[in-house]
Structures are given as structure tokens and as C-alpha cells.
């Protein structure tokens, strides 16, 4: 692996982290927290709580898919 490839990887990781940070800032600004989105299920009964974050999982999966596809396309050049 040459220095140019390492530089590209580091640049993309930095941009990805910046985009992720911006996303979290936007979620906080609109008071949307992961785990409390519409479509996240929470069942409580006495001392038992079961949480099934379906919408949060789908959102994270979609964002990671887009980011990883962009990363793969950039590295193929």
C-alpha cells in the first residue's frame, strides 16, 4: 500500500467522521434521539423492559450503506 492510498483512506475517514458529527448535531437540534424515533418499539411490564429500535436500526443501516458505497467508489479511482 503506497502513501497515496493511505492518504485517501485517512481523508475519507476524516470526512466520514465530520459528516457523522454533523448528523448528530442535526439530530440533537431537532430533538430526535436514536432509540426514540417513530417505529422504535418499547414494551414495559413491571420490572421488565424490552426495546426494539427498528427505525433507528434502519436509519443507521441506510446511512452506513451510503457512506461505505461512497468510500468504495472513491477508493476504486
N, CA, C and O atoms as CSV, one atom per row, in Angstrom:
chain,resi,resn,atom,element,x,y,z
A,1,UNK,N,N,0.855,-1.160,0.000
A,1,UNK,CA,C,0.000,0.000,0.000
A,1,UNK,C,C,0.913,1.239,0.000
A,1,UNK,O,O,1.789,1.378,0.854
A,2,UNK,N,N,0.697,2.108,-0.945
A,2,UNK,CA,C,1.549,3.297,-1.049
A,2,UNK,C,C,0.967,4.452,-0.236
A,2,UNK,O,O,-0.148,4.364,0.279
A,3,UNK,N,N,1.714,5.504,-0.132
A,3,UNK,CA,C,1.306,6.648,0.684
A,3,UNK,C,C,0.070,7.347,0.133
A,3,UNK,O,O,-0.720,7.900,0.897
A,4,UNK,N,N,-0.103,7.328,-1.178
A,4,UNK,CA,C,-1.287,7.964,-1.768
A,4,UNK,C,C,-2.563,7.261,-1.318
A,4,UNK,O,O,-3.553,7.922,-1.004
A,5,UNK,N,N,-2.553,5.940,-1.283
A,5,UNK,CA,C,-3.724,5.187,-0.835
A,5,UNK,C,C,-4.013,5.439,0.635
A,5,UNK,O,O,-5.168,5.601,1.030
A,6,UNK,N,N,-2.972,5.470,1.436
A,6,UNK,CA,C,-3.158,5.736,2.865
A,6,UNK,C,C,-3.721,7.139,3.070
A,6,UNK,O,O,-4.593,7.344,3.915
A,7,UNK,N,N,-3.227,8.094,2.306
A,7,UNK,CA,C,-3.734,9.462,2.384
A,7,UNK,C,C,-5.203,9.551,2.028
A,7,UNK,O,O,-5.962,10.253,2.696
A,8,UNK,N,N,-5.611,8.852,0.988
A,8,UNK,CA,C,-7.023,8.843,0.597
A,8,UNK,C,C,-7.893,8.236,1.682
A,8,UNK,O,O,-8.960,8.763,1.999
A,9,UNK,N,N,-7.442,7.138,2.245
A,9,UNK,CA,C,-8.216,6.466,3.297
A,9,UNK,C,C,-8.369,7.391,4.499
A,9,UNK,O,O,-9.467,7.524,5.039
A,10,UNK,N,N,-7.286,8.027,4.922
A,10,UNK,CA,C,-7.356,8.929,6.069
A,10,UNK,C,C,-8.254,10.130,5.788
A,10,UNK,O,O,-8.996,10.574,6.664
A,11,UNK,N,N,-8.186,10.648,4.576
A,11,UNK,CA,C,-9.038,11.767,4.196
A,11,UNK,C,C,-10.511,11.370,4.232
A,11,UNK,O,O,-11.340,12.119,4.748
A,12,UNK,N,N,-10.835,10.225,3.700
A,12,UNK,CA,C,-12.222,9.763,3.697
A,12,UNK,C,C,-12.724,9.446,5.097
A,12,UNK,O,O,-13.880,9.718,5.419
A,13,UNK,N,N,-11.871,8.880,5.922
A,13,UNK,CA,C,-12.281,8.622,7.301
A,13,UNK,C,C,-12.566,9.933,8.029
A,13,UNK,O,O,-13.530,10.029,8.788
A,14,UNK,N,N,-11.743,10.920,7.800
A,14,UNK,CA,C,-11.968,12.225,8.417
A,14,UNK,C,C,-13.253,12.869,7.931
A,14,UNK,O,O,-14.009,13.426,8.728
A,15,UNK,N,N,-13.507,12.799,6.637
A,15,UNK,CA,C,-14.744,13.365,6.092
A,15,UNK,C,C,-15.962,12.600,6.600
A,15,UNK,O,O,-16.999,13.199,6.886
A,16,UNK,N,N,-15.839,11.291,6.711
A,16,UNK,CA,C,-16.943,10.477,7.218
A,16,UNK,C,C,-17.251,10.835,8.669
A,16,UNK,O,O,-18.417,10.954,9.046
A,17,UNK,N,N,-16.218,11.004,9.477
A,17,UNK,CA,C,-16.433,11.383,10.871
A,17,UNK,C,C,-17.041,12.778,10.980
A,17,UNK,O,O,-17.877,13.030,11.848
A,18,UNK,N,N,-16.625,13.672,10.106
A,18,UNK,CA,C,-17.196,15.015,10.096
A,18,UNK,C,C,-18.677,14.969,9.725
A,18,UNK,O,O,-19.496,15.647,10.346
A,19,UNK,N,N,-19.015,14.177,8.722
A,19,UNK,CA,C,-20.419,14.039,8.313
A,19,UNK,C,C,-21.243,13.401,9.426
A,19,UNK,O,O,-22.380,13.808,9.670
A,20,UNK,N,N,-20.684,12.418,10.093
A,20,UNK,CA,C,-21.390,11.764,11.195
A,20,UNK,C,C,-21.606,12.743,12.344
A,20,UNK,O,O,-22.679,12.760,12.947
A,21,UNK,N,N,-20.610,13.551,12.650
A,21,UNK,CA,C,-20.750,14.566,13.689
A,21,UNK,C,C,-21.817,15.584,13.339
A,21,UNK,O,O,-22.605,15.982,14.197
A,22,UNK,N,N,-21.846,16.011,12.079
A,22,UNK,CA,C,-22.873,16.956,11.634
A,22,UNK,C,C,-24.265,16.340,11.735
A,22,UNK,O,O,-25.226,17.019,12.097
A,23,UNK,N,N,-24.367,15.066,11.417
A,23,UNK,CA,C,-25.653,14.382,11.527
A,23,UNK,C,C,-26.131,14.349,12.972
A,23,UNK,O,O,-27.306,14.595,13.243
A,24,UNK,N,N,-25.231,14.049,13.898
A,24,UNK,CA,C,-25.617,14.018,15.307
A,24,UNK,C,C,-26.009,15.411,15.805
A,24,UNK,O,O,-26.923,15.540,16.619
A,25,UNK,N,N,-25.328,16.449,15.325
A,25,UNK,CA,C,-25.712,17.806,15.697
A,25,UNK,C,C,-27.106,18.150,15.179
A,25,UNK,O,O,-27.896,18.778,15.885
A,26,UNK,N,N,-27.409,17.742,13.950
A,26,UNK,CA,C,-28.748,17.992,13.395
A,26,UNK,C,C,-29.818,17.218,14.155
A,26,UNK,O,O,-30.901,17.740,14.417
A,27,UNK,N,N,-29.511,15.967,14.508
A,27,UNK,CA,C,-30.476,15.178,15.279
A,27,UNK,C,C,-30.739,15.819,16.642
A,27,UNK,O,O,-31.876,15.842,17.114
A,28,UNK,N,N,-29.689,16.336,17.266
A,28,UNK,CA,C,-29.850,16.984,18.569
A,28,UNK,C,C,-30.627,18.293,18.434
A,28,UNK,O,O,-31.443,18.624,19.294
A,29,UNK,N,N,-30.375,19.028,17.367
A,29,UNK,CA,C,-31.063,20.306,17.177
A,29,UNK,C,C,-32.569,20.113,17.003
A,29,UNK,O,O,-33.358,20.921,17.493
A,30,UNK,N,N,-32.970,19.052,16.311
A,30,UNK,CA,C,-34.395,18.789,16.091
A,30,UNK,C,C,-34.970,17.859,17.152
A,30,UNK,O,O,-36.086,17.359,17.004
A,31,UNK,N,N,-34.208,17.624,18.226
A,31,UNK,CA,C,-34.627,16.798,19.356
A,31,UNK,C,C,-35.049,15.397,18.925
A,31,UNK,O,O,-36.046,14.860,19.409
A,32,UNK,N,N,-34.284,14.820,18.015
A,32,UNK,CA,C,-34.514,13.448,17.561
A,32,UNK,C,C,-33.374,12.603,18.111
A,32,UNK,O,O,-32.220,12.770,17.716
A,33,UNK,N,N,-33.699,11.709,19.013
A,33,UNK,CA,C,-32.643,10.863,19.561
A,33,UNK,C,C,-32.846,9.437,19.057
A,33,UNK,O,O,-33.971,8.950,18.947
A,34,UNK,N,N,-31.740,8.790,18.758
A,34,UNK,CA,C,-31.830,7.407,18.304
A,34,UNK,C,C,-32.376,6.557,19.441
A,34,UNK,O,O,-31.997,6.729,20.599
A,35,UNK,N,N,-33.266,5.642,19.098
A,35,UNK,CA,C,-33.917,4.822,20.108
A,35,UNK,C,C,-35.277,5.359,20.492
A,35,UNK,O,O,-36.050,4.675,21.163
A,36,UNK,N,N,-35.582,6.585,20.070
A,36,UNK,CA,C,-36.885,7.177,20.366
A,36,UNK,C,C,-37.579,7.672,19.100
A,36,UNK,O,O,-38.460,8.529,19.169
A,37,UNK,N,N,-37.195,7.147,17.967
A,37,UNK,CA,C,-37.835,7.518,16.704
A,37,UNK,C,C,-39.181,6.808,16.578
A,37,UNK,O,O,-39.391,5.767,17.200
A,38,UNK,N,N,-40.100,7.366,15.772
A,38,UNK,CA,C,-41.323,6.622,15.489
A,38,UNK,C,C,-40.943,5.319,14.769
A,38,UNK,O,O,-40.213,5.348,13.778
A,39,UNK,N,N,-41.422,4.220,15.250
A,39,UNK,CA,C,-41.042,2.928,14.697
A,39,UNK,C,C,-40.090,2.171,15.610
A,39,UNK,O,O,-39.758,1.018,15.336
A,40,UNK,N,N,-39.650,2.800,16.682
A,40,UNK,CA,C,-38.866,2.124,17.719
A,40,UNK,C,C,-39.846,1.652,18.785
A,40,UNK,O,O,-40.593,2.449,19.353
A,41,UNK,N,N,-39.837,0.376,19.046
A,41,UNK,CA,C,-40.815,-0.213,19.952
A,41,UNK,C,C,-40.223,-0.407,21.338
A,41,UNK,O,O,-39.078,-0.836,21.484
A,42,UNK,N,N,-41.012,-0.088,22.349
A,42,UNK,CA,C,-40.599,-0.252,23.740
A,42,UNK,C,C,-41.765,-0.860,24.507
A,42,UNK,O,O,-42.857,-0.293,24.551
A,43,UNK,N,N,-41.525,-2.010,25.103
A,43,UNK,CA,C,-42.542,-2.713,25.872
A,43,UNK,C,C,-42.115,-2.746,27.323
A,43,UNK,O,O,-40.996,-3.153,27.635
A,44,UNK,N,N,-43.010,-2.315,28.223
A,44,UNK,CA,C,-42.724,-2.325,29.651
A,44,UNK,C,C,-43.825,-3.062,30.383
A,44,UNK,O,O,-45.013,-2.895,30.108
A,45,UNK,N,N,-43.390,-3.883,31.326
A,45,UNK,CA,C,-44.334,-4.602,32.162
A,45,UNK,C,C,-43.665,-4.846,33.513
A,45,UNK,O,O,-42.791,-5.703,33.635
A,46,UNK,N,N,-44.071,-4.106,34.496
A,46,UNK,CA,C,-43.476,-4.270,35.824
A,46,UNK,C,C,-41.998,-3.918,35.812
A,46,UNK,O,O,-41.627,-2.788,35.495
A,47,UNK,N,N,-41.153,-4.888,36.158
A,47,UNK,CA,C,-39.708,-4.682,36.183
A,47,UNK,C,C,-39.034,-5.070,34.872
A,47,UNK,O,O,-37.806,-5.052,34.788
A,48,UNK,N,N,-39.802,-5.415,33.860
A,48,UNK,CA,C,-39.251,-5.891,32.580
A,48,UNK,C,C,-39.442,-4.822,31.511
A,48,UNK,O,O,-40.537,-4.283,31.350
A,49,UNK,N,N,-38.373,-4.518,30.783
A,49,UNK,CA,C,-38.438,-3.579,29.665
A,49,UNK,C,C,-37.762,-4.219,28.463
A,49,UNK,O,O,-36.635,-4.703,28.563
A,50,UNK,N,N,-38.452,-4.223,27.322
A,50,UNK,CA,C,-37.900,-4.750,26.081
A,50,UNK,C,C,-37.932,-3.622,25.041
A,50,UNK,O,O,-38.987,-3.052,24.760
A,51,UNK,N,N,-36.760,-3.312,24.476
A,51,UNK,CA,C,-36.652,-2.236,23.494
A,51,UNK,C,C,-36.257,-2.847,22.156
A,51,UNK,O,O,-35.295,-3.610,22.072
A,52,UNK,N,N,-37.005,-2.508,21.110
A,52,UNK,CA,C,-36.715,-2.971,19.759
A,52,UNK,C,C,-36.619,-1.750,18.846
A,52,UNK,O,O,-37.634,-1.299,18.315
A,53,UNK,N,N,-35.394,-1.201,18.653
A,53,UNK,CA,C,-35.222,0.044,17.877
A,53,UNK,C,C,-35.205,-0.205,16.364
A,53,UNK,O,O,-34.158,-0.086,15.727
A,54,UNK,N,N,-36.338,-0.541,15.803
A,54,UNK,CA,C,-36.437,-0.873,14.382
A,54,UNK,C,C,-36.103,0.335,13.494
A,54,UNK,O,O,-35.271,0.217,12.594
A,55,UNK,N,N,-36.725,1.473,13.726
A,55,UNK,CA,C,-36.499,2.656,12.879
A,55,UNK,C,C,-35.063,3.164,13.017
A,55,UNK,O,O,-34.449,3.552,12.023
A,56,UNK,N,N,-34.529,3.166,14.225
A,56,UNK,CA,C,-33.140,3.611,14.427
A,56,UNK,C,C,-32.169,2.688,13.709
A,56,UNK,O,O,-31.201,3.149,13.104
A,57,UNK,N,N,-32.425,1.387,13.773
A,57,UNK,CA,C,-31.547,0.422,13.093
A,57,UNK,C,C,-31.585,0.612,11.583
A,57,UNK,O,O,-30.549,0.550,10.922
A,58,UNK,N,N,-32.764,0.842,11.038
A,58,UNK,CA,C,-32.885,1.070,9.599
A,58,UNK,C,C,-32.192,2.359,9.178
A,58,UNK,O,O,-31.544,2.398,8.132
A,59,UNK,N,N,-32.320,3.407,9.972
A,59,UNK,CA,C,-31.669,4.680,9.663
A,59,UNK,C,C,-30.154,4.546,9.685
A,59,UNK,O,O,-29.479,5.033,8.778
A,60,UNK,N,N,-29.616,3.902,10.698
A,60,UNK,CA,C,-28.169,3.699,10.788
A,60,UNK,C,C,-27.677,2.829,9.640
A,60,UNK,O,O,-26.623,3.101,9.066
A,61,UNK,N,N,-28.423,1.791,9.300
A,61,UNK,CA,C,-28.046,0.912,8.200
A,61,UNK,C,C,-28.017,1.669,6.879
A,61,UNK,O,O,-27.096,1.491,6.082
A,62,UNK,N,N,-29.005,2.503,6.642
A,62,UNK,CA,C,-29.066,3.284,5.407
A,62,UNK,C,C,-27.887,4.255,5.315
A,62,UNK,O,O,-27.247,4.361,4.269
A,63,UNK,N,N,-27.605,4.958,6.406
A,63,UNK,CA,C,-26.501,5.921,6.401
A,63,UNK,C,C,-25.154,5.234,6.201
A,63,UNK,O,O,-24.318,5.722,5.441
A,64,UNK,N,N,-24.937,4.113,6.871
A,64,UNK,CA,C,-23.680,3.387,6.705
A,64,UNK,C,C,-23.533,2.822,5.299
A,64,UNK,O,O,-22.430,2.800,4.753
A,65,UNK,N,N,-24.624,2.369,4.714
A,65,UNK,CA,C,-24.576,1.851,3.348
A,65,UNK,C,C,-24.161,2.942,2.370
A,65,UNK,O,O,-23.316,2.714,1.504
A,66,UNK,N,N,-24.747,4.118,2.502
A,66,UNK,CA,C,-24.401,5.239,1.621
A,66,UNK,C,C,-22.939,5.630,1.812
A,66,UNK,O,O,-22.211,5.802,0.835
A,67,UNK,N,N,-22.502,5.773,3.068
A,67,UNK,CA,C,-21.121,6.175,3.333
A,67,UNK,C,C,-20.119,5.150,2.820
A,67,UNK,O,O,-19.105,5.521,2.229
A,68,UNK,N,N,-20.387,3.874,3.036
A,68,UNK,CA,C,-19.451,2.842,2.587
A,68,UNK,C,C,-19.426,2.716,1.067
A,68,UNK,O,O,-18.379,2.419,0.492
A,69,UNK,N,N,-20.561,2.936,0.408
A,69,UNK,CA,C,-20.573,2.915,-1.055
A,69,UNK,C,C,-19.781,4.095,-1.618
A,69,UNK,O,O,-19.056,3.939,-2.601
A,70,UNK,N,N,-19.912,5.265,-1.008
A,70,UNK,CA,C,-19.116,6.409,-1.444
A,70,UNK,C,C,-17.629,6.151,-1.222
A,70,UNK,O,O,-16.806,6.501,-2.067
A,71,UNK,N,N,-17.288,5.554,-0.111
A,71,UNK,CA,C,-15.902,5.220,0.186
A,71,UNK,C,C,-15.354,4.222,-0.830
A,71,UNK,O,O,-14.229,4.375,-1.304
A,72,UNK,N,N,-16.136,3.212,-1.164
A,72,UNK,CA,C,-15.693,2.207,-2.132
A,72,UNK,C,C,-15.492,2.820,-3.520
A,72,UNK,O,O,-14.528,2.488,-4.209
A,73,UNK,N,N,-16.391,3.707,-3.930
A,73,UNK,CA,C,-16.249,4.350,-5.243
A,73,UNK,C,C,-15.033,5.252,-5.296
A,73,UNK,O,O,-14.342,5.317,-6.312
A,74,UNK,N,N,-14.774,5.949,-4.198
A,74,UNK,CA,C,-13.630,6.851,-4.160
A,74,UNK,C,C,-12.309,6.081,-4.192
A,74,UNK,O,O,-11.345,6.524,-4.817
A,75,UNK,N,N,-12.267,4.946,-3.529
A,75,UNK,CA,C,-11.038,4.157,-3.480
A,75,UNK,C,C,-10.769,3.403,-4.780
A,75,UNK,O,O,-9.628,3.014,-5.029
A,76,UNK,N,N,-11.787,3.185,-5.614
A,76,UNK,CA,C,-11.594,2.476,-6.881
A,76,UNK,C,C,-10.949,3.361,-7.935
A,76,UNK,O,O,-10.492,2.843,-8.954
A,77,UNK,N,N,-10.892,4.644,-7.739
A,77,UNK,CA,C,-10.319,5.557,-8.729
A,77,UNK,C,C,-8.840,5.463,-8.763
A,77,UNK,O,O,-8.194,6.165,-9.542
